Amino acid sequence: MCGQTMAGEIRKERENERTRILVRIGEFQIELEGTYKNVQSLMGSPLYDFIKELQTVIGEIPSVRAVAEEAETVPTEYPPPLGKPASLGEALRVLMAESGWGREPRTLAEIMTALETSGIYYKKAAVATTLVTLVKSNVLRRLGSRGSYKYVAA
């Protein structure tokens, strides 16, 4: 009787112990974790169906290399030199409206880089605030939505 009790306790302990499965598909790794009993119930058809569906979803995600290569592309149009503007507002007005560089929609990051190319350094918040001021005074237009705005000459 004592042997059966001990075997039952070991079985219960094993069922409650945490088990982990790592599934690697291409560049992605998925980790499944649960009790031994839960993981055991996944083995077979449910796990196979899950992996099959996961492969379909992963096939739709661009590869990390493709995203990195896209980010490293060299701009085809370089910003114009700005000289020594009297203020940030003047620098942005020359850059975006007067030089023609602002005919294409530009992100805040592109605008910051263009300013830095001319040796003009401001904090991101100051540039963003000044861009909004230029939008309100109809020098620029703002396209997109919060977090992905682009600015273009009005």
C-alpha positions as CSV (number, residue, x, y, z in Angstrom):
1,M,0.0,0.0,0.0
2,C,2.8,2.4,0.8
3,G,4.4,1.7,-2.7
4,Q,1.1,2.7,-4.4
5,T,0.8,5.9,-2.4
6,M,4.4,6.8,-3.2
7,A,3.9,6.0,-7.0
8,G,0.7,8.1,-7.0
9,E,2.5,11.1,-5.4
10,I,5.3,10.8,-8.0
11,R,2.7,10.7,-10.8
12,K,0.9,13.8,-9.3
13,E,4.3,15.6,-8.9
14,R,5.2,14.8,-12.5
15,E,1.8,16.1,-13.8
16,N,2.3,19.4,-12.0
17,E,5.9,20.0,-13.0
18,R,6.5,22.7,-15.6
19,T,7.6,21.6,-19.0
20,R,8.8,23.7,-21.9
21,I,8.9,23.1,-25.7
22,L,10.9,25.3,-28.1
23,V,9.8,25.4,-31.7
24,R,12.2,27.1,-34.2
25,I,10.9,28.1,-37.7
26,G,13.4,30.0,-39.8
27,E,14.4,33.1,-37.9
28,F,11.7,32.8,-35.3
29,Q,11.5,30.8,-32.1
30,I,8.3,30.1,-30.2
31,E,8.4,28.8,-26.6
32,L,5.4,26.9,-25.2
33,E,5.3,26.2,-21.4
34,G,2.9,24.5,-19.2
35,T,2.4,21.6,-16.9
36,Y,3.6,18.2,-18.0
37,K,0.0,17.1,-18.5
38,N,-0.8,20.2,-20.6
39,V,2.2,19.8,-22.8
40,Q,1.6,16.1,-23.2
41,S,-1.9,16.8,-24.4
42,L,-0.5,19.2,-27.0
43,M,1.8,16.5,-28.5
44,G,0.4,15.1,-31.8
45,S,-2.3,16.7,-33.8
46,P,-2.9,20.0,-31.8
47,L,0.9,20.8,-31.9
48,Y,1.2,19.9,-35.5
49,D,-1.8,22.1,-36.4
50,F,-0.4,25.0,-34.4
51,I,3.0,24.8,-36.1
52,K,1.3,24.5,-39.5
53,E,-0.7,27.7,-38.9
54,L,2.3,29.4,-37.4
55,Q,4.4,28.7,-40.5
56,T,1.7,30.4,-42.6
57,V,1.7,33.5,-40.4
58,I,5.5,33.6,-40.3
59,G,5.6,33.4,-44.1
60,E,3.8,36.7,-44.2
61,I,6.3,38.5,-41.9
62,P,9.2,40.2,-43.8
63,S,12.6,38.7,-42.8
64,V,14.8,40.6,-40.3
65,R,17.4,40.9,-43.0
66,A,15.0,42.4,-45.5
67,V,13.9,45.0,-43.0
68,A,17.5,45.8,-42.1
69,E,18.4,46.2,-45.8
70,E,15.4,48.5,-46.4
71,A,16.5,50.7,-43.5
72,E,20.0,51.0,-44.8
73,T,19.0,52.2,-48.3
74,V,20.8,55.4,-49.3
75,P,18.5,58.3,-49.9
76,T,18.2,59.3,-53.6
77,E,17.8,63.0,-52.8
78,Y,20.1,64.8,-50.4
79,P,18.9,67.8,-48.5
80,P,20.1,71.2,-49.6
81,P,22.7,73.1,-47.5
82,L,21.0,75.6,-45.2
83,G,23.8,78.1,-44.4
84,K,23.4,79.9,-41.1
85,P,19.6,80.4,-40.5
86,A,18.7,82.8,-37.7
87,S,16.3,80.4,-36.1
88,L,15.0,76.8,-36.2
89,G,11.8,78.0,-37.8
90,E,13.7,79.7,-40.6
91,A,15.9,76.6,-41.1
92,L,12.8,74.4,-41.4
93,R,11.0,76.9,-43.7
94,V,14.1,77.0,-46.0
95,L,14.6,73.2,-45.9
96,M,10.9,72.2,-46.4
97,A,9.3,75.0,-48.4
98,E,11.8,77.2,-50.2
99,S,14.4,74.6,-51.3
100,G,12.0,72.1,-52.8
101,W,13.3,69.3,-50.6
102,G,9.9,69.3,-48.8
103,R,7.9,68.5,-51.9
104,E,8.1,64.8,-50.9
105,P,6.6,63.9,-47.5
106,R,9.4,63.7,-44.9
107,T,9.4,62.0,-41.5
108,L,10.7,63.8,-38.4
109,A,13.8,61.5,-38.5
110,E,14.6,62.6,-42.1
111,I,14.2,66.2,-41.1
112,M,16.4,65.9,-38.1
113,T,19.1,64.2,-40.3
114,A,18.8,67.0,-42.9
115,L,19.3,69.6,-40.2
116,E,22.3,67.8,-38.8
117,T,23.8,67.5,-42.3
118,S,23.9,71.3,-42.3
119,G,25.4,71.4,-38.8
120,I,22.2,72.5,-37.2
121,Y,21.5,70.5,-34.0
122,Y,18.3,70.8,-32.0
123,K,16.4,68.4,-29.7
124,K,13.7,66.3,-31.3
125,A,11.0,67.9,-29.2
126,A,12.0,71.4,-30.4
127,V,12.0,70.4,-34.0
128,A,8.6,68.6,-33.6
129,T,7.1,71.7,-31.9
130,T,8.4,74.0,-34.6
131,L,7.0,71.7,-37.3
132,V,3.6,71.9,-35.7
133,T,3.9,75.7,-35.6
134,L,4.7,75.7,-39.4
135,V,1.7,73.4,-40.0
136,K,-0.6,75.8,-38.1
137,S,0.8,78.8,-40.1
138,N,0.1,76.9,-43.4
139,V,3.7,76.7,-44.4
140,L,3.7,72.9,-44.1
141,R,1.0,70.1,-44.1
142,R,1.1,67.1,-41.8
143,L,0.1,63.7,-43.2
144,G,-0.4,60.4,-41.5
145,S,-1.4,59.6,-38.0
146,R,0.1,59.9,-34.5
147,G,3.5,58.2,-34.4
148,S,3.9,58.2,-38.2
149,Y,3.5,61.8,-39.3
150,K,5.1,63.0,-42.4
151,Y,5.6,66.7,-43.3
152,V,5.3,68.2,-46.8
153,A,5.4,71.8,-48.1
154,A,2.0,73.3,-48.3
